[in-house]
Amino acid sequence: MLFRPRPEMLELILLHYLHARKKFTNEEEFNYTNLIKGYEGELKSDIWLRGLTDEWLILNHLLLEYNGSTFQIDTLIIAYEKIYLLDIKTFEGDHSIKDDKWYTPSGKPEKNPLHQLERCETLLQRLQQDLGFNIPIESYLIFINPEFHLYTSSNHPAIIFPAQLNRFLKKLNTRPVKLNKKHYQIAEKLNALHIEESPYKRLPPYNYEQLKKGIICPNDKTFFTDVTLICSKCGRVEEVEAAVLRSVKEFSLLFPDRKLTTNNIYDWCGGVKSKKVIRRVLSKYFKLVGHRTSAHYV
Ligand SMILES: [Zn+2]
């Protein structure tokens, strides 16, 4: 049973908006691409885990804290006799381990994901003890990308390779499971302890003036250049209301402190649609509050 579905990632949504309207530095571009890959990997693992029978509690994306240390859990599966802690990895290409050190396909040293996993398990172990539980935890690195390979001379039972994913699931499915109140209690407690972090502080710096204005095609982020709202790249024909509402959503999420006014949205849309059209859409979907210069929609 899916106890906690994976939430939409607001940070990624904001980054998509920004990326279309601003040039990213190499580092920002790198982080953005990694975040997309990571999230896609998690979604892929969610699909894979649909193969589990129903008697499990699955909790996705938890950010927890123990004694001042925060740790993130991609997926937690609560079973009768165990808690499975899964860290989803989207590594690609031929990685290798030499003397306990990990190397990228190009031979550069990289962070040992097993260390990260151990840290996570230790913190979760202490946290559940504090909460009054003592269910053994078993942790795994799940390598979801079929293009991943690891050269290593030793056996790592915590690593699940792409070719082992199905068998891993089968193994889980053969375990006898009958959850009781205790299992639901720990799921509820962990879920309640999740920390909601503001995505804004992790975004690349931006301000209103530097962002390119206009209405963007949702398929390919091309800016609509004329009033007919036909994308010059993919040919998509947009309804005015949908296009304006999408732009309003972008504007409000990127600039939560700015007021929703006809002038602001007209400017944000790059003047592609007239103020009259913008006002008509805003007044249809939002409520006008305030008077004269302070008038805005909510
Ligand atoms: Zn398009």
Boltz pocket constraint, residues with backbone or C-beta under 6 A from the ligand:
constraints:
  - pocket:
      binder: B
      contacts: [[A, 217], [A, 218], [A, 219], [A, 220], [A, 221], [A, 222], [A, 231], [A, 232], [A, 233], [A, 234], [A, 235], [A, 236]]
      max_distance: 6.0
